[in-house]
């Protein structure tokens, strides 16, 4: 009798979990790449798992507000956070610290997709390769500037990394978003730009910007003729805008593995791959362990750049 009661209780608990609503916290406003990918994955997870996944946008403080909210949620398998690279970078960037710890307060589920940053120039800039651009800037100290979309973003950090690595005297011009940074460079106000790939693709394809390198180890399908960082001779300058999933620390491992297993299947779907590539992203679907390692390596890399370039948000 006890065995039968226990079995029924287990079935009831399993059914209740399957029917529970999962909150998907996106720490940015609706409409951006992180939100778009989160909504696609949430819909597919709902279909695959037979649960309801509700996206909740909690923007503010460069993502810190929403991430902090996710950190405080119960570790019961009913909260997912879809985060970008700021999740890893912000703890090193904000002078007063951030209200969460990316390692202590969260458990990684999967790195879903990555979009490499891209180095572009106005077509009037007399440089057709990264090496020519480095030589041009070095021979004209103080003459050239670069646009970047947000202080502390990986495009900004890529620009500062290049300045540090090659001793470039190149002014940084911050913008409130990638679109104005791209348009500034299209207009020639800032001859160089470091941005994420998606907002620059259209201008590159129609010739309003010249892409010198995608800052990745390999070329990307969206711009097959543009060399990678390795091919451009600047290995080590790779920089991505990441989209990943985490859960509050303490979430049962079985739940994490369940989310990951279904996410892996979703990301492998041809229509999902096509959608991600149209946004300028490369499908990844790393294991929780692989994503944990990526968090460690990204944190160490960008912490050094932030420290050496004296970048701080007060």
Secondary structure, 3 states (H helix, E strand, C coil): CHHHHHHHHHHHHHHHHHHCEEEEEECCCCCCHHHHHHHHHHHHHHHHHCCEEEEEECCCHHHHHHHHHHHCCCCCCCEEEEECCHHHHHHHHECCCCCCCCCCCEEEEEEEEEEEEEEEEECCCCCCCHHHHHHHHHHCCCCCEEEECCCCCHHHHHHHHHHHHHCCCCEEEECCCHHHHHHHHHCCCCCEEEEECHHHHHHHHCCCEEEEEEECCCCCHHHCCCCECCCCCCCCCCCEEEEEEEEECCCCHHHHHHHHHHHHHHHCCHHHHHHHHHCCCEECCCCHHHHHHHHHHHHHHHHHHHHHCCCCEC
